[in-house]
Amino acid sequence: MESISLILFVFVLGLRHGLDADHLAFIDGQTRYNWRMGSPFARWVGTLFSFGHGGMVAVIACILGMVMTNFSLPAYFDNIASWVSIISLFLIGTLNTYNLLRTKNNNKEFQLSGLKGKLIPKVAKGTTNPFLIILVGSLFALAAETVSQTAVWSLAAGNSDKYTPLLLGLVFMLGIMITDTIDSLIVYKMVNESSKIGQSASRIMGWVIVVLAYGISFYLVFTFFNPWAELNFEIVGIILFIFLVATFIFVSARSKRKNVEILKKII
């Protein structure tokens, strides 16, 4: 039962990790670029990215599972990881708020922004090469917060079967791939709409990311000083995932309704 609970926890962790603002920002930009270039991979950018990302996480989990047996993290490790997440989320919220206001005033197209994406070479920011997208996903997995999260559940599985870290890595990858695939499908739907509808949907998603980034950041600060207020992690992750699915359904339904209206006008 304990192993099943750990697998479920890591799966939900993967679903939530796929909603990382840096993931969404990269997938958003790459999907738009591939769509403009007529790439057959446009709608599957999220799948490619998360395959590389999750694959690297699985490798890291295996390595940690082998070398960190009978090892415990220092007491301050969780505090450092928490504040890295808090600061990153706050900066992401601020950056996207600035971009939303700036593009509104200049009537420009809004695109999500992340922090890791700033470190990517320009050649990787606009590519139709699926292997390069997979590579970037792998590089994203080397970030401090991803490695720290992987270390936590790898250590939790340290006393289990030697293949457990690999299994958990694959489960984590599955969670990420589900979320990021849905995200790229949403963006693909958006860019296929008329410019007005697509920009409107993009701005809605932008404000959603801002609210989530600030909300989770302030929540982490509050629970850091008030541990009693922590919510069940699995429930939070499932709620976020359901929200993403609902967004996809909303965009799809709006697209079909708009197409029907256009057909009626033509007829």
VOPAGU-2260 file (C-alpha; in pm, 1 decimal, decimal comma):
REM VOPAGU-2260
SITE   aa  ch    i         X         Y         Z
SITE  MET   A    0       0,0       0,0       0,0
SITE  GLU   A    1     288,7     232,6      82,3
SITE  SER   A    2     443,1     173,1    -263,0
SITE  ILE   A    3     110,6     243,7    -435,7
SITE  SER   A    4      76,2     568,3    -240,3
SITE  LEU   A    5     429,1     671,7    -341,3
SITE  ILE   A    6     358,8     592,9    -709,2
SITE  LEU   A    7      36,4     794,4    -697,4
SITE  PHE   A    8     217,7    1081,4    -525,8
SITE  VAL   A    9     492,8    1088,3    -790,2
SITE  PHE   A   10     235,6    1067,1   -1072,5
SITE  VAL   A   11      46,0    1367,8    -936,3
SITE  LEU   A   12     379,3    1542,7    -883,6
SITE  GLY   A   13     448,3    1485,7   -1253,7
SITE  LEU   A   14     108,2    1625,3   -1352,2
SITE  ARG   A   15     171,8    1937,2   -1143,9
SITE  HIS   A   16     529,9    1970,3   -1264,6
SITE  GLY   A   17     401,8    1976,6   -1621,4
SITE  LEU   A   18     220,3    2298,6   -1528,6
SITE  ASP   A   19     552,1    2465,9   -1446,6
SITE  ALA   A   20     542,0    2814,9   -1598,8
SITE  ASP   A   21     875,9    2755,3   -1771,8
SITE  HIS   A   22     734,6    2445,4   -1939,8
SITE  LEU   A   23     423,3    2630,7   -2051,6
SITE  ALA   A   24     625,3    2927,8   -2178,2
SITE  PHE   A   25     859,9    2714,3   -2388,7
SITE  ILE   A   26     579,4    2495,4   -2525,4
SITE  ASP   A   27     370,0    2804,3   -2603,2
SITE  GLY   A   28     648,4    2971,5   -2802,4
SITE  GLN   A   29     761,3    2655,8   -2982,9
SITE  THR   A   30     407,1    2551,2   -3076,8
SITE  ARG   A   31     340,6    2894,1   -3229,1
SITE  TYR   A   32     671,2    2887,3   -3417,9
SITE  ASN   A   33     616,2    2534,4   -3551,1
SITE  TRP   A   34     261,5    2625,5   -3654,3
SITE  ARG   A   35     386,6    2928,1   -3849,4
SITE  MET   A   36     650,7    2712,1   -4018,9
SITE  GLY   A   37     394,3    2445,6   -4110,0
SITE  SER   A   38     571,4    2177,6   -3905,0
SITE  PRO   A   39     383,4    1847,5   -3858,0
SITE  PHE   A   40     511,1    1846,0   -3498,7
SITE  ALA   A   41     335,5    2171,6   -3400,9
SITE  ARG   A   42      64,0    2012,0   -3188,6
SITE  TRP   A   43     307,5    1762,2   -3033,5
SITE  VAL   A   44     572,5    2005,4   -2908,1
SITE  GLY   A   45     462,7    1942,9   -2549,0
SITE  THR   A   46     494,4    1566,2   -2597,2
SITE  LEU   A   47     846,8    1596,9   -2738,4
SITE  PHE   A   48     957,6    1842,9   -2470,0
SITE  SER   A   49     818,2    1634,7   -2182,9
SITE  PHE   A   50     967,1    1314,1   -2326,3
SITE  GLY   A   51    1314,4    1467,5   -2302,1
SITE  HIS   A   52    1240,7    1625,7   -1966,4
SITE  GLY   A   53    1088,1    1315,9   -1810,3
SITE  GLY   A   54    1352,0    1088,8   -1960,0
SITE  MET   A   55    1628,9    1291,4   -1798,0
SITE  VAL   A   56    1440,5    1287,5   -1465,9
SITE  ALA   A   57    1418,8     907,2   -1487,1
SITE  VAL   A   58    1795,6     889,1   -1546,0
SITE  ILE   A   59    1861,7    1124,4   -1253,0
SITE  ALA   A   60    1630,7     917,4   -1031,0
SITE  CYS   A   61    1821,4     597,6   -1116,8
SITE  ILE   A   62    2156,1     759,5   -1044,6
SITE  LEU   A   63    2036,3     905,0    -715,5
SITE  GLY   A   64    1876,9     573,3    -621,2
SITE  MET   A   65    2214,8     400,5    -665,8
SITE  VAL   A   66    2449,2     655,0    -506,8
SITE  MET   A   67    2229,0     795,4    -230,2
SITE  THR   A   68    2144,3     472,9     -45,9
SITE  ASN   A   69    2167,4     527,3     331,4
SITE  PHE   A   70    2199,3     900,0     265,1
SITE  SER   A   71    1984,3    1169,9     418,8
SITE  LEU   A   72    1949,2    1527,7     303,7
SITE  PRO   A   73    2059,5    1802,7     544,6
SITE  ALA   A   74    1783,6    1970,8     744,1
SITE  TYR   A   75    1820,8    2299,9     559,2
SITE  PHE   A   76    1778,6    2137,4     213,3
SITE  ASP   A   77    1398,3    2164,7     213,8
SITE  ASN   A   78    1418,4    2530,2     318,9
SITE  ILE   A   79    1653,0    2616,7      31,5
SITE  ALA   A   80    1435,7    2428,1    -221,3
SITE  SER   A   81    1121,5    2600,7     -89,6
SITE  TRP   A   82    1264,9    2951,9    -120,2
SITE  VAL   A   83    1405,2    2882,4    -468,2
SITE  SER   A   84    1051,3    2786,0    -574,8
SITE  ILE   A   85     895,8    3086,4    -400,3
SITE  ILE   A   86    1131,7    3339,2    -561,0
SITE  SER   A   87    1107,5    3173,8    -905,7
SITE  LEU   A   88     726,8    3173,1    -901,9
SITE  PHE   A   89     713,3    3535,4    -786,8
SITE  LEU   A   90     949,9    3642,4   -1067,3
SITE  ILE   A   91     748,8    3445,1   -1324,7
SITE  GLY   A   92     425,6    3609,7   -1207,2
SITE  THR   A   93     584,5    3954,5   -1224,9
SITE  LEU   A   94     742,0    3893,6   -1566,8
SITE  ASN   A   95     415,2    3775,7   -1722,0
SITE  THR   A   96     216,6    4059,0   -1561,3
SITE  TYR   A   97     458,6    4307,5   -1718,0
SITE  ASN   A   98     430,4    4137,1   -2058,9
SITE  LEU   A   99      50,0    4125,7   -2040,7
SITE  LEU   A  100      26,5    4499,0   -1964,9
SITE  ARG   A  101     294,7    4589,9   -2220,3
SITE  THR   A  102     138,2    4392,3   -2505,4
SITE  LYS   A  103    -206,7    4530,6   -2424,8
SITE  ASN   A  104     -83,7    4888,0   -2453,4
SITE  ASN   A  105     110,4    4813,8   -2773,7
SITE  ASN   A  106    -157,0    4585,6   -2924,5
SITE  LYS   A  107     101,1    4310,9   -2967,2
SITE  GLU   A  108      57,6    3933,9   -2940,6
SITE  PHE   A  109     114,9    3806,4   -2587,3
SITE  GLN   A  110     336,5    3503,9   -2523,9
SITE  LEU   A  111     407,8    3339,7   -2190,9
SITE  SER   A  112     750,6    3399,6   -2037,9
SITE  GLY   A  113     959,8    3175,8   -1814,2
SITE  LEU   A  114    1294,3    3205,4   -1638,5
SITE  LYS   A  115    1477,1    2901,5   -1777,4
SITE  GLY   A  116    1384,7    3001,5   -2131,2
SITE  LYS   A  117    1603,8    3311,1   -2095,5
SITE  LEU   A  118    1909,1    3082,6   -2081,3
SITE  ILE   A  119    1825,9    2891,9   -2399,8
SITE  PRO   A  120    2025,8    2982,5   -2715,3
SITE  LYS   A  121    1821,1    3158,7   -2981,1
SITE  VAL   A  122    1858,1    2866,1   -3220,6
SITE  ALA   A  123    1662,7    2645,6   -2977,8
SITE  LYS   A  124    1387,3    2903,9   -2926,1
SITE  GLY   A  125    1275,6    2876,0   -3285,8
SITE  THR   A  126    1325,5    2525,1   -3422,3
SITE  THR   A  127    1121,1    2261,5   -3602,5
SITE  ASN   A  128    1377,0    1992,4   -3519,1
SITE  PRO   A  129    1202,3    1743,9   -3284,5
SITE  PHE   A  130    1533,0    1616,0   -3147,2
SITE  LEU   A  131    1637,9    1968,3   -3048,2
SITE  ILE   A  132    1305,8    2015,0   -2864,6
SITE  ILE   A  133    1368,1    1686,8   -2679,8
SITE  LEU   A  134    1720,6    1805,3   -2594,6
SITE  VAL   A  135    1592,7    2134,0   -2450,3
SITE  GLY   A  136    1343,3    1938,9   -2239,6
SITE  SER   A  137    1632,2    1731,4   -2105,9
SITE  LEU   A  138    1832,9    2043,4   -2020,0
SITE  PHE   A  139    1533,5    2189,0   -1833,1
SITE  ALA   A  140    1543,5    1879,5   -1608,4
SITE  LEU   A  141    1889,1    1978,9   -1482,9
SITE  ALA   A  142    1748,1    2284,0   -1303,1
SITE  ALA   A  143    1791,5    2297,5    -926,7
SITE  GLU   A  144    1425,1    2259,9    -830,0
SITE  THR   A  145    1371,9    1959,5   -1060,2
SITE  VAL   A  146    1677,3    1777,5    -926,5
SITE  SER   A  147    1576,1    1858,5    -567,4
SITE  GLN   A  148    1223,3    1721,5    -619,8
SITE  THR   A  149    1364,4    1408,0    -780,5
SITE  ALA   A  150    1606,8    1363,5    -491,6
SITE  VAL   A  151    1322,9    1372,2    -238,6
SITE  TRP   A  152    1120,2    1086,1    -385,3
SITE  SER   A  153    1429,6     892,5    -491,1
SITE  LEU   A  154    1539,4     890,2    -128,9
SITE  ALA   A  155    1186,8     796,3     -22,7
SITE  ALA   A  156    1219,8     488,5    -245,2
SITE  GLY   A  157    1571,2     414,3    -123,2
SITE  ASN   A  158    1470,4     121,4      94,6
SITE  SER   A  159    1247,7     -35,2    -168,9
SITE  ASP   A  160    1335,6    -255,8    -466,1
SITE  LYS   A  161    1638,0    -135,4    -666,4
SITE  TYR   A  162    1416,1     -76,5    -970,4
SITE  THR   A  163    1172,0     145,4    -779,6
SITE  PRO   A  164    1353,7     476,3    -858,8
SITE  LEU   A  165    1337,9     390,6   -1232,5
SITE  LEU   A  166     968,0     302,3   -1204,8
SITE  LEU   A  167     897,4     628,4   -1023,0
SITE  GLY   A  168    1095,9     820,0   -1284,4
SITE  LEU   A  169     882,8     670,4   -1562,2
SITE  VAL   A  170     562,6     744,3   -1367,3
SITE  PHE   A  171     679,4    1103,5   -1318,4
SITE  MET   A  172     753,5    1126,5   -1692,5
SITE  LEU   A  173     404,2     996,9   -1774,7
SITE  GLY   A  174     247,8    1267,6   -1558,2
SITE  ILE   A  175     454,5    1540,1   -1724,4
SITE  MET   A  176     379,2    1410,3   -2074,3
SITE  ILE   A  177       4,3    1408,3   -2014,4
SITE  THR   A  178      -0,2    1767,9   -1889,4
SITE  ASP   A  179     244,4    1912,2   -2144,0
SITE  THR   A  180      75,4    1733,3   -2436,0
SITE  ILE   A  181    -258,6    1883,7   -2337,6
SITE  ASP   A  182     -90,6    2223,8   -2310,1
SITE  SER   A  183      53,9    2209,3   -2663,2
SITE  LEU   A  184    -286,0    2097,4   -2797,2
SITE  ILE   A  185    -446,0    2398,8   -2626,8
SITE  VAL   A  186    -192,3    2638,9   -2779,5
SITE  TYR   A  187    -234,2    2472,9   -3120,0
SITE  LYS   A  188    -609,5    2528,5   -3095,4
SITE  MET   A  189    -550,6    2891,2   -3003,6
SITE  VAL   A  190    -325,5    2972,9   -3297,0
SITE  ASN   A  191    -564,7    2801,3   -3536,5
SITE  GLU   A  192    -837,3    3045,5   -3438,1
SITE  SER   A  193    -885,5    3390,9   -3584,9
SITE  SER   A  194    -627,2    3634,6   -3448,8
SITE  LYS   A  195    -880,8    3803,6   -3222,2
SITE  ILE   A  196   -1001,4    3483,4   -3055,6
SITE  GLY   A  197    -651,9    3335,8   -3037,2
SITE  GLN   A  198    -504,9    3645,4   -2872,5
SITE  SER   A  199    -795,8    3662,6   -2629,8
SITE  ALA   A  200    -745,7    3299,9   -2527,3
SITE  SER   A  201    -369,2    3353,0   -2492,7
SITE  ARG   A  202    -421,9    3651,2   -2263,9
SITE  ILE   A  203    -666,4    3452,6   -2050,4
SITE  MET   A  204    -407,6    3177,6   -2013,2
SITE  GLY   A  205    -147,1    3443,6   -1933,4
SITE  TRP   A  206    -351,0    3585,0   -1646,6
SITE  VAL   A  207    -420,8    3232,0   -1522,6
SITE  ILE   A  208     -45,7    3166,5   -1506,0
SITE  VAL   A  209       4,8    3496,6   -1321,8
SITE  VAL   A  210    -262,0    3406,3   -1065,2
SITE  LEU   A  211    -120,0    3055,4   -1018,9
SITE  ALA   A  212     239,5    3181,3    -991,4
SITE  TYR   A  213     157,1    3449,4    -734,5
SITE  GLY   A  214     -96,6    3229,2    -557,0
SITE  ILE   A  215     137,0    2932,9    -513,0
SITE  SER   A  216     426,7    3162,2    -421,8
SITE  PHE   A  217     230,7    3335,1    -143,8
SITE  TYR   A  218      85,8    3000,9     -33,5
SITE  LEU   A  219     436,9    2855,4       3,2
SITE  VAL   A  220     547,9    3158,1     205,0
SITE  PHE   A  221     244,1    3132,7     433,7
SITE  THR   A  222     278,9    2757,9     490,7
SITE  PHE   A  223     655,3    2794,9     542,9
SITE  PHE   A  224     581,7    2997,6     855,2
SITE  ASN   A  225     251,6    2821,6     928,8
SITE  PRO   A  226     293,3    2447,8     849,4
SITE  TRP   A  227     -52,9    2371,1     990,3
SITE  ALA   A  228    -212,1    2540,3     686,0
SITE  GLU   A  229     -63,5    2299,2     429,5
SITE  LEU   A  230    -316,1    2135,1     196,3
SITE  ASN   A  231    -306,4    1776,4      72,1
SITE  PHE   A  232     -60,9    1783,1    -218,5
SITE  GLU   A  233    -239,2    1519,2    -427,2
SITE  ILE   A  234    -563,7    1716,2    -413,1
SITE  VAL   A  235    -392,4    2039,3    -521,0
SITE  GLY   A  236    -220,9    1865,3    -811,7
SITE  ILE   A  237    -540,7    1699,3    -929,3
SITE  ILE   A  238    -729,7    2031,8    -911,9
SITE  LEU   A  239    -463,6    2200,0   -1128,7
SITE  PHE   A  240    -474,0    1915,7   -1378,9
SITE  ILE   A  241    -854,3    1923,2   -1398,1
SITE  PHE   A  242    -832,1    2298,4   -1457,0
SITE  LEU   A  243    -595,4    2242,9   -1751,5
SITE  VAL   A  244    -828,6    1981,0   -1903,8
SITE  ALA   A  245   -1126,3    2215,4   -1854,4
SITE  THR   A  246    -933,4    2490,2   -2034,1
SITE  PHE   A  247    -869,7    2256,6   -2327,9
SITE  ILE   A  248   -1238,9    2164,2   -2346,3
SITE  PHE   A  249   -1336,8    2533,0   -2327,8
SITE  VAL   A  250   -1102,4    2631,6   -2611,6
SITE  SER   A  251   -1218,3    2337,0   -2825,6
SITE  ALA   A  252   -1587,6    2414,7   -2768,4
SITE  ARG   A  253   -1534,0    2783,6   -2842,1
SITE  SER   A  254   -1350,0    2692,1   -3160,9
SITE  LYS   A  255   -1632,6    2468,7   -3285,3
SITE  ARG   A  256   -1896,8    2728,6   -3198,2
SITE  LYS   A  257   -1705,6    2999,0   -3385,6
SITE  ASN   A  258   -1663,4    2775,0   -3691,1
SITE  VAL   A  259   -2037,7    2700,5   -3694,6
SITE  GLU   A  260   -2113,8    3075,6   -3680,8
SITE  ILE   A  261   -1878,9    3138,8   -3973,7
SITE  LEU   A  262   -2041,1    2860,9   -4178,7
SITE  LYS   A  263   -2388,4    3002,3   -4108,8
SITE  LYS   A  264   -2277,6    3344,8   -4232,9
SITE  ILE   A  265   -2133,2    3192,4   -4549,8
SITE  ILE   A  266   -2450,1    2989,5   -4617,0
